[in-house]
Amino acid sequence: MFVDFMYQLRSYGLKVSSNEWQTLLQALERGHAAESLNRFYYLARAICCRTELDYDAFDRCFAEFFEGITYSESLKDEFNEWLKNAKPPRALTAEEKAAMQALGLDELKDMFEQRMREQKERHDGGNRWVGTGGTSPFGSGGYNPAGIRVGEGGGMSALQVASQRLFRNFRSDVIIDTRQIGLALRKLRHWGREGHAAELDLEASIEATGRNAGDITLMFRPERKNNQKLLLLMDVGGSMTYHTQICEQLFSAAYKSVHFKEFRYYYFHNCPYDFMFTDMEQQKRVLTRDLLQTLDSTWLLIFVGDAAMAPYELTEVGGAIDYFQQNAETGLTWIDRLRKHFPCSVWLNPEPAAYWQRPSNQLIRTVIPDMFPMSLQGIDEAIAALKRMKQKRE
């Protein structure tokens, strides 16, 4: 049973290793779950989930795997306690049996659940029947005739907790925050050695000393530094206004990051043309040609935009929607020029992938095919794509 549960966890994307699974089995063997499905839920989640991002997948898997399983919390302890002073259930009289048979199954079930809610103490048969008057063959308040708890006592079971999916907002494809983006951007680091040789190279020193017949020869090398450079081009205004918060989070994470040798950012509306802007109010311009001449091809480029615009803004000369843009070349021409100058380039789209079939989106993807959703998972995939592009160039 538990082996199947492990494989089902893996099928939901949880990276449960054999070591973690052995730890869970050892915890069960030592009695940490105490024969309780509730305790097993929290125990398994603590061991099998590596980050809070796994909680929702764990809940969905747990709810599906244990669906329909009936259990009783602390059944063994309660049954042993009842056995200390066990009493046989009282036999029903002929009138009581007839009265029970006169009621339907649904009525009996409703009355039984009502008695369960009412009773709080031990019950060995009682003196009230489920109807009005008489004695009861049922325990209530969570106890049956043998005095064993049959309900949850008002608390939620593990299945109810798992079914509520309280952690769905922790999923990597649903929500991101500045800290999570910052951690994702760290993966773009690229270490290299440049500049003055000021760091002792121990291995080279040992090798040189050996070649020099034992005379100590010290070798030095440049300090290892992150030489990654990032260019962020962001669409602002219009339909992108709805995505302001998530774009601010991405910008804040990149701006505060110390993992880049250099970081620059510029703004455009709908499409970059012959100039872009250094501010969101689009007051301070920078010529796109100057940008291409200033920055070399080693920079990583990330476009951020919903790619939602009229197709003519991409395909027509003078098609820019803003009156101050007099684009003598089409928007697609400029996007393609940027992509060719910065071969390591991707596009992050804050809209769901279901909306990516609009004509303007498809046009942009003919030039930049690497488009990813602006979720934590999408950012991870975009970063992985950038690293693959960089490795091919090297």
C-alpha positions in Angstrom: 0.0 0.0 0.0 2.7 2.5 1.0 4.9 1.6 -1.9 2.0 2.5 -4.2 1.6 5.8 -2.3 5.2 6.6 -2.9 4.9 6.1 -6.7 1.7 8.1 -6.7 3.5 11.0 -5.0 6.1 10.8 -7.7 3.4 10.9 -10.4 2.2 14.2 -8.9 5.7 15.7 -9.3 7.1 15.2 -5.8 10.7 14.2 -5.8 10.5 11.5 -3.2 13.8 9.7 -2.9 14.3 6.2 -1.5 16.1 7.8 1.5 13.0 9.9 2.3 10.8 6.9 1.9 12.9 4.8 4.3 12.8 7.6 6.8 9.0 7.6 6.6 8.8 3.8 7.1 11.2 4.0 10.0 9.0 6.8 11.6 5.9 4.5 11.1 7.8 1.6 12.6 8.6 3.6 15.7 5.0 4.5 16.1 5.1 8.2 15.3 1.9 8.0 13.4 0.2 6.3 16.3 -2.2 4.4 14.0 -3.8 7.7 13.1 -4.4 8.8 9.5 -4.3 12.4 10.6 -0.8 11.9 12.2 0.3 10.0 9.1 -0.8 12.9 6.9 1.4 15.4 8.8 4.3 13.0 9.2 4.4 12.1 5.5 4.0 15.7 4.4 6.9 16.8 6.7 9.2 14.1 5.3 8.2 13.9 1.6 7.7 17.6 0.8 11.0 19.5 0.3 9.5 23.0 0.1 6.1 24.6 0.7 5.6 24.5 -3.1 5.0 20.7 -2.8 2.1 21.0 -0.3 -0.7 21.4 -2.8 0.5 18.5 -4.9 0.8 16.4 -1.8 -2.7 17.3 -0.7 -4.2 16.3 -4.1 -2.3 13.0 -4.1 -3.2 12.2 -0.5 -6.9 13.0 -1.0 -7.0 10.8 -4.1 -5.0 7.9 -2.7 -6.9 7.6 0.6 -10.4 8.5 -0.8 -13.1 6.2 0.6 -10.9 4.7 3.3 -12.7 4.6 6.7 -10.7 4.7 9.9 -11.0 5.5 13.5 -8.6 7.7 15.5 -7.0 5.9 18.4 -9.2 2.9 18.0 -6.8 0.5 19.7 -6.5 2.7 22.9 -10.2 3.3 23.2 -11.1 -0.3 22.6 -8.7 -1.4 25.3 -10.1 1.2 27.7 -13.7 -0.1 27.0 -12.6 -3.7 27.6 -11.7 -2.9 31.1 -15.4 -2.5 32.0 -17.1 -4.0 29.0 -20.9 -4.5 29.0 -22.8 -6.5 26.4 -25.4 -4.4 24.5 -28.9 -4.6 25.8 -31.3 -6.8 23.8 -34.1 -5.0 22.0 -37.7 -5.8 22.8 -40.1 -6.8 20.1 -41.7 -3.3 20.2 -38.3 -1.6 19.7 -37.5 -3.9 16.8 -40.8 -3.2 15.2 -40.4 0.6 15.7 -36.9 0.5 14.1 -38.2 -1.5 11.1 -40.9 1.1 10.6 -38.3 3.8 9.9 -36.4 4.1 6.7 -32.6 3.8 6.4 -32.2 7.6 5.9 -34.2 8.4 9.0 -32.2 5.9 11.1 -29.0 7.4 9.8 -30.1 11.0 10.6 -31.2 10.0 14.1 -27.9 8.1 14.7 -25.8 11.2 13.6 -27.9 13.4 15.9 -27.3 11.1 18.9 -23.6 11.2 18.0 -23.6 14.9 18.2 -25.5 15.0 21.5 -23.5 12.4 23.5 -20.1 13.2 25.1 -19.5 10.3 27.5 -19.1 6.6 27.3 -22.1 4.7 26.1 -22.9 1.0 26.6 -26.4 0.8 25.1 -28.1 3.7 26.8 -31.7 4.1 27.7 -32.9 6.2 24.8 -34.0 4.8 21.5 -33.3 6.8 18.2 -37.0 7.6 18.0 -38.9 9.7 20.5 -38.9 7.8 23.7 -37.6 4.3 24.4 -34.0 3.2 24.7 -31.2 3.4 22.1 -29.2 0.6 20.6 -26.8 3.2 19.2 -24.0 5.2 20.8 -23.9 8.9 20.1 -21.6 11.8 20.4 -19.1 9.7 18.6 -19.6 6.4 20.4 -21.2 3.1 19.3 -22.8 0.5 21.7 -19.3 -0.8 22.5 -18.2 2.6 23.6 -15.8 3.0 20.7 -15.6 6.4 18.9 -17.0 6.4 15.4 -16.9 10.1 14.6 -14.2 12.8 14.5 -15.5 14.7 17.5 -15.9 17.9 15.5 -12.3 18.1 14.2 -11.4 17.8 10.5 -9.9 14.5 9.3 -6.7 14.3 7.2 -8.8 13.7 4.1 -10.8 16.9 4.8 -7.7 18.9 5.3 -6.1 17.5 2.2 -9.3 18.1 0.2 -9.4 21.8 1.2 -6.1 22.4 -0.6 -5.1 25.2 1.7 -1.8 25.5 0.0 -2.9 25.8 -3.6 -1.4 29.3 -3.7 2.0 27.9 -2.9 2.1 26.0 -6.2 5.0 27.1 -8.4 2.6 27.5 -11.4 0.2 29.8 -9.6 1.8 32.5 -7.5 5.3 34.0 -7.2 6.7 36.7 -4.9 9.9 38.8 -5.0 11.9 36.3 -2.9 11.0 33.4 -5.1 11.9 35.3 -8.3 15.2 36.3 -6.7 16.0 32.7 -5.9 15.1 31.7 -9.5 17.3 34.5 -11.0 20.3 33.2 -9.0 20.4 30.2 -11.3 21.5 32.6 -14.1 24.9 33.1 -12.4 27.8 32.3 -14.6 31.2 32.2 -12.9 34.4 33.2 -14.8 37.9 34.5 -14.1 38.8 37.9 -15.4 41.2 40.6 -14.4 44.3 40.7 -12.3 45.7 37.3 -11.1 45.5 37.8 -7.3 44.1 34.5 -6.1 46.4 31.6 -5.2 45.9 28.6 -7.5 46.8 25.7 -5.1 46.6 22.9 -7.7 48.7 24.8 -10.2 51.2 25.7 -7.5 51.6 22.1 -6.5 52.1 21.0 -10.1 54.6 23.8 -10.7 56.5 23.0 -7.5 56.8 19.3 -8.6 58.1 20.3 -12.0 60.6 22.6 -10.3 62.2 19.8 -8.3 60.5 20.7 -5.1 61.3 24.4 -5.0 58.1 26.1 -4.0 56.6 27.9 -6.9 53.4 29.9 -6.3 50.9 30.3 -9.1 48.1 32.9 -9.1 44.9 33.3 -11.1 42.2 35.9 -11.5 39.5 35.8 -8.8 36.4 33.9 -9.7 33.5 36.2 -10.3 30.0 36.1 -11.7 30.2 37.7 -15.1 26.6 37.4 -16.1 24.8 40.5 -17.6 21.0 40.8 -17.9 18.9 43.1 -20.0 15.2 43.4 -19.1 12.8 44.9 -21.6 9.3 45.4 -20.2 5.9 46.3 -21.9 4.0 48.9 -19.8 0.6 50.5 -20.2 -2.6 49.3 -21.9 -3.4 45.7 -21.2 -0.2 45.3 -19.2 -1.7 47.5 -16.5 -3.5 44.5 -15.2 -0.2 42.7 -14.6 1.6 45.6 -12.8 2.0 43.8 -9.5 3.7 40.7 -10.9 5.9 42.8 -13.2 7.0 45.0 -10.2 7.9 41.8 -8.4 10.1 40.6 -11.2 11.7 44.0 -11.6 12.3 44.4 -7.9 13.9 40.9 -7.7 16.2 41.6 -10.6 17.1 45.1 -9.5 18.0 44.1 -6.0 19.9 41.0 -7.1 23.6 40.9 -6.5 24.1 38.0 -8.9 24.7 40.0 -12.0 27.8 41.7 -13.2 25.6 44.3 -14.9 21.8 44.8 -15.1 19.9 47.2 -17.3 16.2 47.7 -17.9 14.1 49.6 -20.4 10.4 50.1 -21.1 8.3 50.0 -24.3 4.6 50.0 -25.1 3.3 47.0 -27.0 6.5 46.7 -29.1 10.0 48.1 -29.1 10.6 50.3 -32.0 13.4 52.8 -32.9 13.5 54.0 -29.3 12.5 52.8 -25.8 12.3 54.4 -22.4 14.2 54.5 -19.1 11.1 55.3 -17.1 7.6 53.9 -16.9 6.1 57.4 -17.7 7.9 57.1 -21.1 9.5 60.6 -20.8 13.2 59.7 -21.1 14.1 58.0 -24.3 17.0 55.8 -25.4 17.6 55.0 -29.1 17.4 51.2 -29.7 20.3 51.5 -32.1 22.5 53.1 -29.4 21.5 50.2 -27.1 22.6 47.6 -29.7 25.9 49.4 -30.1 26.6 49.8 -26.4 25.8 46.3 -25.2 27.6 43.2 -26.7 26.0 39.9 -27.5 27.0 38.3 -24.2 24.1 39.9 -22.5 21.0 37.8 -21.7 17.7 39.4 -22.8 14.3 38.9 -21.2 11.2 40.4 -22.8 8.2 40.9 -20.5 4.8 41.5 -22.1 1.5 40.0 -22.9 2.1 40.2 -26.7 -1.5 41.5 -27.0 -1.8 44.2 -29.7 -3.2 44.8 -33.2 -1.2 42.7 -35.7 -0.5 45.8 -37.8 1.6 47.2 -34.9 4.0 44.4 -35.6 3.8 44.2 -39.4 3.3 47.7 -40.7 5.6 50.7 -41.1 4.1 53.5 -39.0 1.9 51.0 -37.3 2.9 52.0 -33.8 -0.2 52.9 -31.7 1.5 55.9 -29.9 1.3 59.1 -31.8 5.0 60.0 -30.9 6.3 56.8 -32.5 7.1 57.2 -36.2 8.5 53.8 -36.8 10.2 53.6 -40.2 10.7 49.9 -39.7 8.1 47.4 -38.5 7.9 46.2 -34.9 8.8 42.6 -35.9 12.0 43.9 -37.6 13.1 45.5 -34.3 12.3 42.4 -32.2 14.2 40.3 -34.7 17.1 42.7 -34.6 17.2 42.5 -30.8 17.0 38.8 -30.8 19.8 38.4 -33.3 22.1 40.8 -31.4 21.3 39.0 -28.2 21.1 35.3 -29.2 20.3 34.3 -25.6 16.8 35.8 -25.4 13.4 34.6 -24.1 9.9 36.1 -23.6 7.9 36.0 -20.3 4.2 36.4 -20.7 2.0 37.2 -17.6 -1.2 35.9 -19.3 -2.2 32.2 -19.2 -1.0 30.1 -22.1 -4.7 29.7 -23.2 -4.6 33.3 -24.5 -1.5 32.8 -26.6 -3.3 32.0 -29.8 -4.1 35.6 -30.6 -2.5 36.7 -34.0 0.0 39.2 -32.4 1.2 36.5 -30.0 1.8 34.0 -32.8 3.6 36.7 -34.9 6.0 37.4 -32.0 6.7 33.7 -31.5 7.8 33.3 -35.1 10.7 35.6 -34.1 11.1 34.5 -30.4 9.8 31.0 -30.1 10.9 30.7 -26.5 7.9 32.2 -24.7 7.1 31.1 -21.1 4.4 31.9 -18.6 5.3 34.4 -15.9 4.9 31.9 -13.0 7.7 30.6 -10.9 7.8 27.4 -12.9 7.7 29.4 -16.2 10.6 31.6 -14.9 12.6 28.4 -14.0 12.0 27.1 -17.5 13.0 30.4 -19.1 16.2 30.5 -17.1 17.0 26.9 -18.1 16.5 27.8 -21.7 18.8 30.8 -21.4 21.5 28.6 -19.9 21.2 26.1 -22.7 21.5 28.9 -25.3 24.6 30.2 -23.6 26.2 26.8 -23.4 25.7 26.3 -27.1 27.4 29.6 -27.8 30.4 28.6 -25.6 
